[in-house]
Amino acid sequence: MPARSKGIGNLPSSRPFARIEDILENARAALDYTRGMTQADYVADRKTQDACERCLSRLSEAAVKLGAFAEERLPHHTWSGIRGIGNILRHDYDRVETVNIWDVITPDLPALVADIEVVLRSVPDTER
């Protein structure tokens, strides 16, 4: 019989800066995949949609693992929405509107990348 969950839920990562770097890597990838595209280009390109949705799923999972660390270090971002997009992509995938994903990538990710870069520059590599 499989072990039962103890109901602990998600515990914050013991390596929060590694999770921040995961978020940065996936946000940059989604931006790279869409560089030079218009919304119409994105809507017509299933491979790019799938790649970006995968990046957003990983980004979301890393945000879940960060716990309150995210809000403490990067308070100007909507972490509940960042965490929630992964659930939407996994569980409500049939209701995902492609233009809504585009609207997350284009205005939100550049600001998130810029803010994460500032945070990471302020922390010595030995503390990450």
C-alpha positions as CSV (number, residue, x, y, z in Angstrom):
1,M,0.0,0.0,0.0
2,P,1.5,3.4,-0.9
3,A,2.5,5.8,1.8
4,R,-0.1,8.4,2.7
5,S,0.6,12.1,2.6
6,K,1.0,13.7,5.9
7,G,-0.7,16.8,4.7
8,I,2.4,18.9,5.0
9,G,1.9,20.6,1.7
10,N,4.6,22.5,-0.1
11,L,7.5,23.5,2.1
12,P,9.7,26.5,1.1
13,S,12.8,25.6,-0.7
14,S,16.0,25.3,1.3
15,R,17.7,26.8,-1.8
16,P,15.6,29.9,-2.6
17,F,18.2,31.5,-4.9
18,A,18.3,28.4,-7.0
19,R,14.5,28.7,-7.4
20,I,14.9,32.4,-8.3
21,E,17.4,31.3,-11.0
22,D,14.9,28.7,-12.3
23,I,12.3,31.4,-12.6
24,L,14.8,33.7,-14.4
25,E,15.9,30.9,-16.8
26,N,12.4,30.0,-17.8
27,A,11.2,33.6,-18.1
28,R,14.2,34.4,-20.4
29,A,13.5,31.3,-22.4
30,A,9.9,32.3,-23.0
31,L,11.0,35.7,-24.0
32,D,13.7,34.3,-26.4
33,Y,11.1,32.0,-28.0
34,T,8.8,34.9,-28.7
35,R,11.4,37.6,-29.6
36,G,10.4,39.4,-32.8
37,M,6.9,37.8,-32.8
38,T,3.6,39.6,-32.9
39,Q,0.6,38.3,-31.1
40,A,-0.7,36.9,-34.4
41,D,2.6,35.1,-35.0
42,Y,2.4,33.6,-31.5
43,V,-1.2,32.5,-32.0
44,A,-0.3,30.8,-35.2
45,D,2.7,29.0,-33.8
46,R,1.7,25.9,-31.8
47,K,5.4,24.9,-31.0
48,T,6.1,28.3,-29.5
49,Q,2.9,28.2,-27.5
50,D,3.7,24.8,-26.1
51,A,7.3,25.8,-25.3
52,C,6.2,29.0,-23.5
53,E,3.5,27.2,-21.6
54,R,6.1,24.7,-20.4
55,C,8.3,27.5,-19.3
56,L,5.4,29.1,-17.4
57,S,4.6,25.8,-15.7
58,R,8.2,25.5,-14.5
59,L,8.3,29.1,-13.5
60,S,5.1,28.6,-11.5
61,E,6.4,25.5,-9.7
62,A,9.6,27.3,-8.8
63,A,7.5,30.2,-7.4
64,V,5.4,27.7,-5.3
65,K,8.7,26.3,-3.9
66,L,9.8,29.8,-2.9
67,G,7.1,30.4,-0.4
68,A,7.1,33.8,1.2
69,F,10.7,34.4,0.0
70,A,9.2,35.6,-3.3
71,E,7.1,38.3,-1.8
72,E,9.9,39.4,0.5
73,R,12.5,39.8,-2.2
74,L,10.3,40.7,-5.2
75,P,7.2,42.4,-3.7
76,H,6.1,44.2,-6.9
77,H,4.9,41.0,-8.6
78,T,1.6,39.2,-8.3
79,W,3.0,35.9,-6.9
80,S,-0.5,34.4,-6.4
81,G,-1.0,34.7,-10.1
82,I,2.5,33.4,-10.9
83,R,1.9,30.4,-8.8
84,G,-1.7,29.9,-10.1
85,I,-0.8,29.9,-13.8
86,G,0.8,26.5,-13.4
87,N,-2.5,25.1,-12.0
88,I,-4.4,26.6,-14.9
89,L,-2.0,25.1,-17.4
90,R,-2.1,21.7,-15.8
91,H,-5.8,21.4,-14.8
92,D,-7.7,23.9,-17.0
93,Y,-5.6,23.5,-20.2
94,D,-8.7,23.1,-22.3
95,R,-9.8,26.6,-21.3
96,V,-6.5,28.4,-21.7
97,E,-6.8,31.3,-24.2
98,T,-3.6,31.6,-26.2
99,V,-3.8,35.4,-26.2
100,N,-4.0,35.4,-22.4
101,I,-0.6,33.5,-22.3
102,W,0.8,36.1,-24.8
103,D,-0.5,38.8,-22.5
104,V,1.5,37.3,-19.6
105,I,4.7,36.9,-21.6
106,T,4.9,40.3,-23.2
107,P,4.3,42.8,-20.4
108,D,4.9,40.7,-17.3
109,L,8.0,38.7,-17.9
110,P,10.4,41.5,-18.9
111,A,9.7,43.3,-15.6
112,L,10.1,40.0,-13.7
113,V,13.4,39.3,-15.4
114,A,14.7,42.8,-14.7
115,D,13.8,42.7,-11.0
116,I,15.3,39.2,-10.5
117,E,18.5,40.3,-12.1
118,V,18.7,43.2,-9.6
119,V,18.1,40.8,-6.7
120,L,20.7,38.4,-7.9
121,R,23.3,41.1,-8.4
122,S,22.8,42.2,-4.8
123,V,23.6,38.7,-3.4
124,P,27.1,37.3,-3.5
125,D,27.5,34.0,-5.3
126,T,28.6,32.4,-2.1
127,E,25.2,33.1,-0.5
128,R,23.2,31.5,-3.3
